[in-house]
């Protein structure tokens, strides 16, 4: 991490819209997941995410998967780009 940098912009969040359209979550579930996802802007490594080693291409990018706490089992797959310092959502299920 670059010293003094504490913000990792969420570059692509279209997966949130897709999840809303396809899953039709409750308002509470939506709020829990959105809060967790936007927390990635401050800590792309946030708990309980884990890297998926076979999908990582370090030192360029890291792909991570998390089941969002208190979301009813909603999983988020995303990629962090080390060079661009940005996070892209891949899918939410």
Phi and psi in degrees as GROMACS dihedral restraints (atoms count N, CA, C in turn):
[ dihedral_restraints ]
;  ai    aj    ak    al  type     phi  dphi    fc
    3     4     5     6     1   -78.7    20    10
    4     5     6     7     1   131.5    20    10
    6     7     8     9     1   -57.8    20    10
    7     8     9    10     1   130.6    20    10
    9    10    11    12     1    88.3    20    10
   10    11    12    13     1   -10.8    20    10
   12    13    14    15     1   -89.9    20    10
   13    14    15    16     1   121.4    20    10
   15    16    17    18     1  -133.2    20    10
   16    17    18    19     1    26.0    20    10
   18    19    20    21     1  -138.0    20    10
   19    20    21    22     1   126.0    20    10
   21    22    23    24     1  -121.5    20    10
   22    23    24    25     1    92.7    20    10
   24    25    26    27     1   -54.1    20    10
   25    26    27    28     1   140.8    20    10
   27    28    29    30     1   -83.3    20    10
   28    29    30    31     1   103.2    20    10
   30    31    32    33     1   -77.2    20    10
   31    32    33    34     1   -43.4    20    10
   33    34    35    36     1  -128.9    20    10
   34    35    36    37     1   114.2    20    10
   36    37    38    39     1  -120.0    20    10
   37    38    39    40     1    18.5    20    10
   39    40    41    42     1   -59.5    20    10
   40    41    42    43     1   -26.7    20    10
   42    43    44    45     1   -62.0    20    10
   43    44    45    46     1   -29.5    20    10
   45    46    47    48     1   -63.4    20    10
   46    47    48    49     1   -46.1    20    10
   48    49    50    51     1   -63.6    20    10
   49    50    51    52     1   -42.2    20    10
   51    52    53    54     1   -61.5    20    10
   52    53    54    55     1   -43.0    20    10
   54    55    56    57     1   -63.5    20    10
   55    56    57    58     1   -43.1    20    10
   57    58    59    60     1   -58.2    20    10
   58    59    60    61     1   -47.4    20    10
   60    61    62    63     1   -66.0    20    10
   61    62    63    64     1   -40.2    20    10
   63    64    65    66     1   -86.3    20    10
   64    65    66    67     1   -41.1    20    10
   66    67    68    69     1   -94.3    20    10
   67    68    69    70     1   -26.1    20    10
   69    70    71    72     1    55.4    20    10
   70    71    72    73     1    55.6    20    10
   72    73    74    75     1   -66.1    20    10
   73    74    75    76     1   159.8    20    10
   75    76    77    78     1   -66.9    20    10
   76    77    78    79     1   162.3    20    10
   78    79    80    81     1   -60.1    20    10
   79    80    81    82     1   -41.8    20    10
   81    82    83    84     1   -62.2    20    10
   82    83    84    85     1   -47.0    20    10
   84    85    86    87     1   -61.8    20    10
   85    86    87    88     1   -43.0    20    10
   87    88    89    90     1   -58.1    20    10
   88    89    90    91     1   -47.8    20    10
   90    91    92    93     1   -62.3    20    10
   91    92    93    94     1   -41.1    20    10
   93    94    95    96     1   -62.7    20    10
   94    95    96    97     1   -47.3    20    10
   96    97    98    99     1   -68.2    20    10
   97    98    99   100     1   -44.4    20    10
   99   100   101   102     1   -61.4    20    10
  100   101   102   103     1   -43.7    20    10
  102   103   104   105     1   -59.7    20    10
  103   104   105   106     1   -42.8    20    10
  105   106   107   108     1   -65.7    20    10
  106   107   108   109     1   -46.8    20    10
  108   109   110   111     1   -60.3    20    10
  109   110   111   112     1   -45.5    20    10
  111   112   113   114     1   -71.4    20    10
  112   113   114   115     1   -16.2    20    10
  114   115   116   117     1   -66.9    20    10
  115   116   117   118     1   -19.9    20    10
  117   118   119   120     1   -63.5    20    10
  118   119   120   121     1   -22.9    20    10
  120   121   122   123     1   -66.7    20    10
  121   122   123   124     1   -19.0    20    10
  123   124   125   126     1  -109.7    20    10
  124   125   126   127     1   -19.9    20    10
  126   127   128   129     1  -157.7    20    10
  127   128   129   130     1    87.3    20    10
  129   130   131   132     1   -60.4    20    10
  130   131   132   133     1   -18.9    20    10
  132   133   134   135     1   -93.7    20    10
  133   134   135   136     1    10.9    20    10
  135   136   137   138     1   -57.3    20    10
  136   137   138   139     1   147.9    20    10
  138   139   140   141     1   -64.6    20    10
  139   140   141   142     1   142.4    20    10
  141   142   143   144     1  -101.0    20    10
  142   143   144   145     1    30.7    20    10
  144   145   146   147     1   -68.2    20    10
  145   146   147   148     1   149.7    20    10
  147   148   149   150     1  -135.6    20    10
  148   149   150   151     1   141.8    20    10
  150   151   152   153     1   -68.3    20    10
  151   152   153   154     1   146.1    20    10
  153   154   155   156     1  -101.9    20    10
  154   155   156   157     1    97.7    20    10
  156   157   158   159     1   -54.5    20    10
  157   158   159   160     1   -41.1    20    10
  159   160   161   162     1   -70.4    20    10
  160   161   162   163     1   -10.2    20    10
  162   163   164   165     1  -108.7    20    10
  163   164   165   166     1     0.9    20    10
  165   166   167   168     1   -87.9    20    10
  166   167   168   169     1   144.1    20    10
  168   169   170   171     1  -127.7    20    10
  169   170   171   172     1    60.9    20    10
  171   172   173   174     1   -68.0    20    10
  172   173   174   175     1   143.8    20    10
  174   175   176   177     1   -93.0    20    10
  175   176   177   178     1    13.7    20    10
  177   178   179   180     1   -85.7    20    10
  178   179   180   181     1   -48.0    20    10
  180   181   182   183     1  -150.9    20    10
  181   182   183   184     1   161.9    20    10
  183   184   185   186     1  -135.6    20    10
  184   185   186   187     1   129.8    20    10
  186   187   188   189     1  -102.4    20    10
  187   188   189   190     1   132.8    20    10
  189   190   191   192     1  -130.1    20    10
  190   191   192   193     1   154.3    20    10
  192   193   194   195     1  -130.3    20    10
  193   194   195   196     1   139.8    20    10
  195   196   197   198     1  -145.4    20    10
  196   197   198   199     1   142.9    20    10
  198   199   200   201     1   -97.5    20    10
  199   200   201   202     1   116.5    20    10
  201   202   203   204     1   -67.6    20    10
  202   203   204   205     1   125.6    20    10
  204   205   206   207     1   -57.7    20    10
  205   206   207   208     1   140.8    20    10
  207   208   209   210     1    60.6    20    10
  208   209   210   211     1    26.3    20    10
  210   211   212   213     1  -107.1    20    10
  211   212   213   214     1    -1.7    20    10
  213   214   215   216     1    79.3    20    10
  214   215   216   217     1    23.6    20    10
  216   217   218   219     1    94.7    20    10
  217   218   219   220     1    17.4    20    10
  219   220   221   222     1   -73.2    20    10
  220   221   222   223     1   128.1    20    10
  222   223   224   225     1  -104.3    20    10
  223   224   225   226     1   143.2    20    10
  225   226   227   228     1  -125.3    20    10
  226   227   228   229     1   125.1    20    10
  228   229   230   231     1  -110.3    20    10
  229   230   231   232     1   128.6    20    10
  231   232   233   234     1  -148.3    20    10
  232   233   234   235     1   165.1    20    10
  234   235   236   237     1  -126.6    20    10
  235   236   237   238     1   133.0    20    10
  237   238   239   240     1  -107.0    20    10
  238   239   240   241     1   129.3    20    10
  240   241   242   243     1   -98.0    20    10
  241   242   243   244     1   113.0    20    10
  243   244   245   246     1   -64.8    20    10
  244   245   246   247     1   -36.8    20    10
  246   247   248   249     1   -75.2    20    10
  247   248   249   250     1   -46.1    20    10
  249   250   251   252     1   -81.9    20    10
  250   251   252   253     1   -14.6    20    10
  252   253   254   255     1    57.6    20    10
  253   254   255   256     1    44.3    20    10
  255   256   257   258     1  -131.7    20    10
  256   257   258   259     1   155.8    20    10
  258   259   260   261     1  -116.1    20    10
  259   260   261   262     1   133.6    20    10
  261   262   263   264     1  -117.6    20    10
  262   263   264   265     1   130.1    20    10
  264   265   266   267     1   -77.4    20    10
  265   266   267   268     1   136.7    20    10
  267   268   269   270     1   -98.0    20    10
  268   269   270   271     1   -52.7    20    10
  270   271   272   273     1  -159.2    20    10
  271   272   273   274     1   158.9    20    10
  273   274   275   276     1  -129.5    20    10
  274   275   276   277     1   130.6    20    10
